[in-house]
Amino acid sequence: MAFAPTERHSPLTGAEPVALKLLVAGGFGAGKTTLVGSVSEIRPLRTEESLSELGRPVDVIDGVEAKNTTTVAMDFGRITLRDNLVLYLFGTPGQDRFWFLWDELAQGALGAVVLADTRRLADCFAAVDYFERRHIPFTVAVNCFEGAELHDPDKVREALDLDQGVPVVMCDARERESAKNVLISVVEHAAHLAATHREPVTG
């Protein structure tokens, strides 16, 4: 299956059907699998395995102690935004030891979502850095977990040292409409960068 490449012309114009590839990235336990599952119109493909005692030394679960599974390859889902625009979603694994998969998953991606958990904000630094260095447009989506302190998006932007042009949105990864709005933000951001013929400015 061919996807629209990350080039500086806009892939969103014209009447021909367009299939776009988006990545969903972020730290371990940030809600990537949940977001893909909540928004996908097909039964999502998941590659989750149970956490084991052997993995505990490398899988830091501080703040997400209730999590008992982890993505070991990718999550996959699909959503139709309008008649001529279909998004294919690829959720990346969050642990360091699976990052070798990211380059393969990023091939042909229009943009990405970086899911952030403000209780473990440092966990999404690597994803932000990855997309900045590769000039892949991205939106930071702050997943509002129950019991977590809510922060102003500008405070999150400052903490992550983001360029002013990078969208920062609040979301609930469990809610379809909330997750859909995050994806729309990514597509609009990528289209804006393509229309203005400029690369994203790195921090």
N, C-alpha and C positions, 0 to 999 in steps of 0.2 A: 504494500500500500504506500502510495506516494503522499508526502505531506508538503505543504507550502514551506519553502526554506526561509531562513531568517535573512532576508535581503532587504535593502532599503527602499524598494518600491512597495506600495501597499498591496497586500494580497486580498484586501477586503472590498475592493471595488469590482464592479461588473456583475452580471447576472449568472455566470457559471457557478455551479456548486463548488464550494471550497472546503477542504478538510484541513484543519489546523491542529497542530500538536502542541500541547501545553504540559509543562512539568509541574508537579506539586512537590515541593521540597520543604525542608525544615529539620529541626532537631528531633531526636528520639522522643516519641510520645507527644508530639505537638498536635496531632490530629489529622495527619495526611490521609490515612486509610479511611477515617471517618468522613472527611470532606469528599473524597472520590465516591464513596459509597452513597452519600446523601444526595448527590447531584446527578449521578449516572442514571441514564434512562434504560440501560441494560444491566443485567446482573454483573457487578464488577468482578473482574479477575483479581484474586488476591493470592499472594505468596507468603502467607503468615505462618510462622512456626512458634511453638511455645517457648518462652524463656526458660533456660535451664540453669542449674547451679554452675555449670561450666562457663556460662556466659556472664555471670554476675561480675567477675573482676573487670570486664571490658564494657559492659552495658550499665552505665550509670543511671539508676532509676530514682535518684533523689527527686522528690516532688511528684513522681508518677508511680508510686509504690504499688498501686492497684493494677498497673499494666502487666499482663501475663503473656502477651504475644508480641511478635516483632515481624516487620516486613523484611524478607531476605533477598528479594529480587526486585519486584515492582508491584504496584497496584495499577489496574487498567480500567478505565471507564469511558463512556461516551455521552455527550449531551448535544442536542440540536438547539442552537440559539435562535435560528430562523431558517426559512426554507432552504437557503443557499449557504448556510454556515454551520458546519458540524465541528465540534471540538473533541479531540481524542486526548484523554487525560492519562498521564503516566506519573504515578506516585513513586518517588525515589525512596530507597531505604535510608534511615537516618543515622545509623551507626558508622563510625569511621571505617570499620573493616569492610564495608560494602561500597565505599566511594568509588572503587574502580569501575563500577557499573554506570556512574554518572555520565561519563563521556559518551558512552554508547546511547544512553537514553536522551542525551541533549542533541543528538544529530537531528537537524531539521526542525527543531522546536521554534515556534514563533515567540514564545515567552514562558514565564514561569510565575508560580505563586510561591512565596516563601512564608510558610506558616510560622508564627511566633507565639511562644508561650511566655508571658511576662514574668512568670515565676522562674523560668530558666532561659532568659533572653539570650545569654551568651551562646546557647546551643544553635542559634540560627546564623551566627557570624560566618561560619564556613560556607553556608549556602549563599548568603549575600555576596561574599567575596568571590565565589565561583562564578556567579552570573555577571558580576561587574567586570571581572577579568576577561570574560568571553563575550562581552557586549550583548548579552541576552536580556531583553527587557523583562522586568519583573515588578510585581506588586507585593508588598509586605502585608500580610493579613494577620492581624492579632486575634488569635482564637480566645474568646472570652470564656474561660473555664469557670464553672461554679465555684465560688469561694475565693477566686483570685481578685486581687485589687485591680480596678479599672484605671487605665492610664490614658492621658491625652495623646492622640496620634503624634502630635508634634514632639512630645517627650520621648516617644518611642523612636521617632526619626532621629532625634538628637543622640539618643543612647546608641543607636546603630550606625551613626555617622553617615546617614544617607544623603544623597543629592536631593535638592528640593523637588526635582521633577519626578522622583520615585513615589508612586501612590502608597499611602499607608491607610488601610481600612480596618475597621473592627468587624468581626464576624463571629458567628456561631457555626462551627463546622458541621454540627448535627442537623442544621436547618437548611433545606433545599434552596429556598430563596436567598438566604444569606450567602450560601456557598456560590450560587449562581451569580450574584452580584460581584463576588470576588473575581470570578472568571471573566465577567464582562469588563471589569476594571483592567485586567491584564490585556485583553484584546484591544481595548480603546487606547491604552498606553502604548502598545506596540504599533498601532495604526498611526498614532500621533507622531511617534518618532520616525516612522517610515515617511509620513507626509511632509515632515519638516526636513527630511534628508540629513539627519544628523545622528551620530552615535550617542548612546547614553553616556552621560558624564560620570566618570568614576570618582569615588571619594578619595 
